[in-house]
Amino acid sequence: MLNRRHFLQTTLAATTAAPAGAQDAPDWGGSVIDIHLHFRPGVDANWNHMKGCGVTHAVLLTRAADEEKAKEAVAAHPKSYVRFSSADVGTPEGIATLRKSAAGGLLGFGEIKLHLAVDSVEMQRLYALAAELQRPVLIHFADVPQFEGEGTFTSPFNRLPAMVKAHPRTTFIGHGDGFWANVSADFANDTPYPTGKIKPGGISDKLLSDYPNMYGDMSANSGRNALARDSEFMRDFLKRHKNKLMFGSDCSCSDGRGKGQASKQPLIAGKCVARETLAALKQMTSPELFRKIAFDNAVKLMKIKF
């Protein structure tokens, strides 16, 4: 047994030897891939966020117009990044742009966040392209505007099951308040972030259970809110869908510690979403399940080789 003096000396030595800024960088017990890191201008901007929150790898979600800049960030840390790309498929050139981007090495399409119906002709062209090129497509779903004039995204959500069924070769990754609010069967389309007990049988829960081509991205306040509202239900949800769920941050803080976090939502205001979500997942899962959600599922789905 260490005596108190020896303990204090050992602790002081460890603290003094630690690199500056490393003391509060979390250790999640293994590799972590953030599947929802929006590309930030500057070679090190994305890297700084990852290092601050203890993330080791990331999927850079990049607009087609920023792809060359994203490639520079990837080149600086080639064993840490893969890329997705997005374009407005509501325009005549949108599909052609994504097809060209796919030929340039991206592993998927996203984040697709558009004011289009989930079953529109334009979105179905995207689903067909994703199936043809065997690239997953990460989509933001929202039926409830969060501010005046915002509108909805890839809605209505209750039509998504028909699309997932009609496009069995398309790999869908669900994201956003529409996806996570609909974990509960009693969601009334009245708020983006519902609270309280979850009623079994929600659309998202059924999608993950019934369709092998449906996956879930746990990023943003929407994913964090789902974890917080009913811990008993969500512990079981995480176990049931252990092969379908993937960690993502969709965080706006600059340093992986909460600096500049723009959201006013109580769960993440002034905080790093990556840290908050990973901490919640760590608390709610076994080490094996945490590793699946934090790393293994994404690597397997996207066939990533770091």
C-alpha positions as CSV (number, residue, x, y, z in Angstrom):
1,M,0.0,0.0,0.0
2,L,1.3,3.5,-0.9
3,N,1.8,5.8,2.0
4,R,0.3,9.3,1.6
5,R,3.7,11.0,1.0
6,H,4.6,8.5,-1.7
7,F,1.2,8.9,-3.3
8,L,1.5,12.7,-3.4
9,Q,5.0,12.5,-4.9
10,T,3.9,10.1,-7.6
11,T,0.8,12.2,-8.5
12,L,2.9,15.4,-8.7
13,A,5.4,13.8,-10.9
14,A,2.8,12.4,-13.3
15,T,1.1,15.8,-13.5
16,T,4.3,17.6,-14.1
17,A,5.4,15.2,-16.8
18,A,2.1,15.4,-18.7
19,P,2.2,17.5,-21.9
20,A,0.6,21.0,-21.6
21,G,-3.1,20.7,-22.2
22,A,-3.2,17.0,-22.0
23,Q,-4.5,16.7,-18.5
24,D,-8.1,17.2,-19.5
25,A,-8.0,15.2,-22.8
26,P,-10.2,12.2,-22.2
27,D,-9.0,8.6,-22.6
28,W,-11.9,6.6,-23.9
29,G,-10.0,3.3,-23.6
30,G,-9.3,2.8,-27.3
31,S,-9.8,4.3,-30.8
32,V,-12.8,6.5,-31.4
33,I,-14.1,7.6,-34.8
34,D,-16.4,10.7,-35.1
35,I,-18.6,10.0,-38.1
36,H,-20.0,13.5,-38.1
37,L,-17.2,16.1,-38.1
38,H,-18.0,19.0,-40.4
39,F,-14.9,20.2,-42.3
40,R,-13.5,23.4,-40.8
41,P,-11.2,25.7,-42.8
42,G,-7.5,25.3,-41.9
43,V,-5.4,22.2,-41.9
44,D,-5.4,21.9,-38.1
45,A,-8.9,23.1,-37.2
46,N,-10.4,19.6,-37.3
47,W,-7.4,18.0,-35.7
48,N,-7.5,20.4,-32.8
49,H,-11.1,19.5,-32.0
50,M,-10.4,15.8,-32.2
51,K,-7.3,16.0,-29.9
52,G,-9.2,18.1,-27.4
53,C,-12.0,15.6,-27.0
54,G,-10.0,12.4,-27.2
55,V,-11.2,11.3,-30.7
56,T,-8.6,9.5,-32.8
57,H,-10.3,9.3,-36.2
58,A,-13.0,11.1,-38.1
59,V,-15.3,11.2,-41.2
60,L,-14.9,14.7,-42.6
61,L,-18.3,15.9,-43.9
62,T,-17.4,18.3,-46.7
63,R,-19.2,20.3,-49.3
64,A,-18.2,19.5,-52.8
65,A,-16.8,23.1,-53.1
66,D,-14.4,22.5,-50.2
67,E,-13.0,19.1,-51.3
68,E,-9.6,20.3,-52.3
69,K,-9.1,22.0,-48.9
70,A,-10.4,18.9,-47.1
71,K,-7.8,16.8,-49.0
72,E,-5.1,19.1,-47.5
73,A,-6.4,18.3,-44.0
74,V,-6.4,14.6,-44.8
75,A,-2.9,14.7,-46.2
76,A,-1.6,16.2,-42.9
77,H,-3.0,13.2,-41.0
78,P,-3.7,10.5,-43.6
79,K,-4.2,7.7,-41.0
80,S,-6.9,9.6,-39.1
81,Y,-9.4,10.8,-41.7
82,V,-11.8,9.6,-44.4
83,R,-14.2,11.9,-46.4
84,F,-17.9,12.2,-47.2
85,S,-19.1,14.8,-49.6
86,S,-22.4,16.7,-50.1
87,A,-24.1,18.6,-52.8
88,D,-27.6,20.0,-53.5
89,V,-29.3,17.1,-55.3
90,G,-32.2,19.4,-55.9
91,T,-30.2,21.1,-58.6
92,P,-29.6,19.7,-62.1
93,E,-25.9,19.3,-61.5
94,G,-26.1,17.8,-57.9
95,I,-26.0,14.1,-58.8
96,A,-23.2,14.6,-61.3
97,T,-21.2,16.5,-58.7
98,L,-21.5,13.6,-56.2
99,R,-20.6,11.1,-58.9
100,K,-17.4,13.0,-59.6
101,S,-16.6,13.3,-55.9
102,A,-17.0,9.6,-55.4
103,A,-14.5,8.9,-58.1
104,G,-12.1,11.1,-56.1
105,G,-12.0,8.8,-53.1
106,L,-14.8,9.7,-50.8
107,L,-16.4,6.9,-48.8
108,G,-20.0,8.3,-48.6
109,F,-22.5,11.1,-49.2
110,G,-23.4,13.5,-46.5
111,E,-24.5,15.3,-44.6
112,I,-27.5,15.7,-46.9
113,K,-29.6,18.4,-45.3
114,L,-32.1,19.8,-47.9
115,H,-35.6,21.2,-48.0
116,L,-36.8,18.2,-50.1
117,A,-39.5,15.6,-49.4
118,V,-38.0,12.3,-48.3
119,D,-39.7,10.6,-51.2
120,S,-39.1,13.3,-53.8
121,V,-37.7,12.4,-57.2
122,E,-34.5,14.3,-56.4
123,M,-33.9,12.3,-53.2
124,Q,-34.7,9.1,-54.9
125,R,-32.1,9.8,-57.5
126,L,-29.6,10.2,-54.6
127,Y,-30.7,6.9,-53.1
128,A,-30.2,5.2,-56.5
129,L,-26.7,6.7,-56.9
130,A,-25.7,5.6,-53.4
131,A,-26.8,2.1,-54.2
132,E,-25.1,2.1,-57.6
133,L,-21.8,3.3,-56.1
134,Q,-22.2,1.4,-52.8
135,R,-21.6,4.5,-50.7
136,P,-23.7,5.1,-47.5
137,V,-25.7,8.3,-47.4
138,L,-26.0,10.3,-44.2
139,I,-29.2,12.3,-44.0
140,H,-30.5,15.0,-41.7
141,F,-34.2,14.6,-40.9
142,A,-36.4,17.3,-39.3
143,D,-40.1,17.8,-39.3
144,V,-40.2,20.6,-36.8
145,P,-38.6,24.0,-37.6
146,Q,-36.4,25.3,-34.8
147,F,-36.8,29.0,-35.8
148,E,-39.0,31.0,-38.0
149,G,-38.3,30.5,-41.6
150,E,-36.1,27.4,-41.2
151,G,-38.4,24.9,-42.7
152,T,-38.1,21.2,-42.6
153,F,-35.5,18.8,-43.9
154,T,-36.0,15.5,-45.8
155,S,-39.6,15.2,-44.5
156,P,-42.1,13.9,-43.6
157,F,-40.2,11.3,-41.5
158,N,-43.1,8.9,-41.5
159,R,-42.5,8.3,-45.2
160,L,-38.9,7.1,-44.7
161,P,-39.8,3.5,-44.0
162,A,-41.2,3.2,-47.5
163,M,-38.1,4.6,-49.0
164,V,-35.8,2.3,-47.0
165,K,-37.8,-0.6,-48.2
166,A,-37.9,0.5,-51.8
167,H,-34.2,1.0,-51.9
168,P,-32.7,-2.1,-50.2
169,R,-29.3,-1.7,-51.8
170,T,-29.0,1.8,-50.4
171,T,-27.3,2.2,-47.0
172,F,-29.1,4.9,-45.0
173,I,-27.6,6.6,-42.0
174,G,-30.2,8.6,-40.0
175,H,-29.4,11.8,-38.2
176,G,-31.1,14.8,-36.8
177,D,-34.0,15.7,-34.5
178,G,-36.5,14.0,-36.8
179,F,-34.6,10.7,-36.5
180,W,-34.0,10.7,-32.8
181,A,-37.4,12.2,-31.7
182,N,-39.1,9.3,-33.5
183,V,-37.4,6.8,-31.3
184,S,-40.6,7.2,-29.3
185,A,-44.0,6.0,-30.7
186,D,-45.8,9.0,-29.2
187,F,-43.8,11.8,-30.9
188,A,-46.3,14.5,-31.8
189,N,-44.2,16.6,-34.2
190,D,-44.4,19.5,-31.7
191,T,-40.8,19.9,-30.6
192,P,-37.4,19.0,-32.0
193,Y,-36.2,17.7,-28.6
194,P,-38.9,15.9,-26.7
195,T,-38.4,14.9,-23.1
196,G,-39.8,12.3,-20.8
197,K,-40.4,8.6,-21.0
198,I,-40.0,6.9,-24.4
199,K,-42.9,4.9,-25.7
200,P,-41.8,1.7,-27.4
201,G,-42.5,1.2,-31.1
202,G,-41.2,4.5,-32.5
203,I,-40.4,4.7,-36.3
204,S,-36.7,5.0,-35.8
205,D,-36.6,2.0,-33.5
206,K,-38.5,-0.1,-36.0
207,L,-36.4,1.1,-38.9
208,L,-33.2,-0.1,-37.2
209,S,-34.9,-3.4,-36.3
210,D,-36.6,-4.2,-39.6
211,Y,-34.2,-3.1,-42.3
212,P,-30.5,-4.2,-42.6
213,N,-29.7,-1.1,-44.6
214,M,-30.7,1.4,-41.9
215,Y,-28.1,2.8,-39.4
216,G,-28.1,5.6,-36.8
217,D,-25.7,8.5,-36.3
218,M,-25.8,9.5,-32.6
219,S,-24.4,13.0,-33.1
220,A,-25.7,16.5,-32.2
221,N,-28.0,17.6,-29.4
222,S,-30.6,15.2,-31.0
223,G,-28.6,12.1,-30.2
224,R,-27.5,13.4,-26.8
225,N,-31.1,14.3,-25.9
226,A,-32.3,10.8,-26.8
227,L,-29.7,9.3,-24.5
228,A,-30.8,11.6,-21.6
229,R,-34.6,11.4,-21.7
230,D,-35.1,7.8,-20.7
231,S,-32.0,5.9,-19.5
232,E,-33.8,2.6,-18.9
233,F,-35.2,2.5,-22.4
234,M,-32.0,3.7,-24.1
235,R,-29.8,1.2,-22.3
236,D,-31.9,-1.5,-23.9
237,F,-32.0,0.4,-27.2
238,L,-28.2,0.5,-27.4
239,K,-28.0,-3.2,-26.8
240,R,-30.7,-4.1,-29.3
241,H,-29.1,-2.0,-32.0
242,K,-25.5,-2.7,-31.1
243,N,-24.5,-3.3,-34.7
244,K,-26.4,-0.3,-36.2
245,L,-25.4,2.7,-34.1
246,M,-22.3,4.9,-34.6
247,F,-20.9,7.8,-32.6
248,G,-20.7,11.2,-34.1
249,S,-20.4,14.7,-32.7
250,D,-21.7,17.4,-35.1
251,C,-20.0,19.8,-32.6
252,S,-19.5,23.5,-33.2
253,C,-16.9,24.0,-30.4
254,S,-13.4,24.8,-31.6
255,D,-11.1,23.0,-29.2
256,G,-12.9,19.7,-28.1
257,R,-13.5,21.3,-24.7
258,G,-16.5,23.5,-25.4
259,K,-14.9,26.8,-26.5
260,G,-17.3,28.7,-28.8
261,Q,-20.1,26.1,-28.6
262,A,-23.0,27.9,-30.3
263,S,-25.9,25.8,-29.1
264,K,-28.2,27.1,-26.4
265,Q,-29.6,23.6,-25.7
266,P,-29.0,22.8,-21.9
267,L,-27.4,19.5,-22.5
268,I,-24.6,20.9,-24.7
269,A,-24.5,24.6,-24.1
270,G,-20.9,25.7,-23.5
271,K,-19.8,22.0,-23.8
272,C,-18.2,19.8,-26.4
273,V,-20.8,17.5,-27.9
274,A,-18.3,14.7,-28.5
275,R,-17.2,14.7,-24.9
276,E,-20.8,14.8,-23.6
277,T,-22.1,12.0,-25.9
278,L,-19.1,9.7,-25.4
279,A,-19.3,10.1,-21.6
280,A,-23.0,9.2,-21.7
281,L,-22.4,6.2,-23.9
282,K,-19.5,5.1,-21.6
283,Q,-21.8,5.2,-18.6
284,M,-24.6,3.3,-20.3
285,T,-22.7,0.5,-22.0
286,S,-20.3,-2.3,-21.5
287,P,-16.7,-1.8,-22.8
288,E,-17.5,-4.1,-25.7
289,L,-20.6,-2.3,-26.7
290,F,-18.9,1.1,-26.3
291,R,-16.2,0.0,-28.7
292,K,-18.8,-1.1,-31.2
293,I,-20.6,2.2,-31.2
294,A,-17.5,4.4,-30.9
295,F,-15.4,2.7,-33.5
296,D,-16.1,-0.8,-34.9
297,N,-19.5,-0.3,-36.5
298,A,-18.3,2.6,-38.6
299,V,-15.1,0.9,-39.7
300,K,-17.0,-2.2,-40.8
301,L,-19.8,-0.4,-42.5
302,M,-17.6,2.0,-44.5
303,K,-14.8,-0.6,-45.0
304,I,-12.3,1.8,-43.6
305,K,-8.6,0.8,-43.5
306,F,-6.6,3.2,-41.4
